[in-house]
Amino acid sequence: MPWAQVSQLVGASAATCQRRWEEIRDAGNAWITVGPIGSAGEPVVFGLKLACAPGQLRSSVQSLSDSPQVLGLDTAIGQFNIMAVVLTPSLDAINDFLDSKLPSHITAYETVLFTKLISGTFDWFLSAINDEERAIIAKIPRSVRLDPSDFKDQNLDRVDKAILAKLHLNARAATVDIAAAVVSELGGQNDVSARTISRRTEYLVSRQGFRIQCEVLPEFVGLQATVHFWLRFPPQNYREVIGLVRSLPEVRFAYFTPGRTNLFLYVWLGNAEDRIGYESRLARLIPGLEIVESVQITRTYKRTGAVILDAGKPRHTGWEDR
């Protein structure tokens, strides 16, 4: 969205909007990035619950944080005290990851395949945006919502990967600046113009299953609790469930899953005390819902492939090279 449109939305000048956003971004409180959607096709996204040996949590988290295949990483309360979201190029590659990438101090694990993305951070709005403002945003042209069947081959070349790396750090960067950075990174390749960057970015977002989205630290917007919900609902209600989940502002992202649960929700709440009330609300909204497990997160270390440092600023780890 151009700053001129942002200006109309919030009632401040375009220059003021840009300056305030840069202050928020530079403080590490929010950033605009790009990430893969993933599906049961290719690439594949799955949840990984890990039990870590006592005294080895920090080193295990550090090892997983450095892995480009780990998109999200949280520590949690419970038997499984590390929760990860992992990207692999295929279903077969899940076993390769488990065999070679798990830290040595992991004593047990459980995997859950994420089969279909229902709602993601690209659909999420801060509660500060009212219905009128949402209506204005809805009129702005956006890439179509992708289904996994829309994904094309994932054989990205060096230019594609360089573009994704730059967009991951700052998806609002000017195309001319991205072009200059890509040319420098690729050793002076001179056929990468701003127009090429724009064209390839549109292709990556519209046809290759990548999404531009805004990430924000929950504490910055007054949300102090993160909870993972593993749920089961009557399968015949799945269309209704999709609509309900997309209407819940607390849900940062949601996937259908196979097995003893069929729905995963990643939820932000005001505080830990809100959890039981939210469970009751979910049970009222979704007939026949069973809350199989809810997990209290203690800290987020990685989100959309960006390591969240102690100071809050994200650090890119190169998931596009998975």
Secondary structure by P-SEA (a helix, b strand, c coil): ccaaaaaaaccccaaaaaaaaaaaaaaccccccccccccccccbbbbbbbbbccccaaaaaaaaaacccccbbbbbcccccbbbbbbcccccaaaaaaacccccccccbbbbbbccccccccccccccccaaaaaaaaaccccccccccccccccccaaaaaaaaaaaacccccaaaaaaaaaaaacccccccaaaaaaaaaaaacccbbbbbbbbccccccccbbbbbbbcccccaaaaaaaaaaacccccbbbbbcccccbbbbcccccccaaaaaaaaaaaacccccccbbbbbcccccccccccccccbbbbcccccc
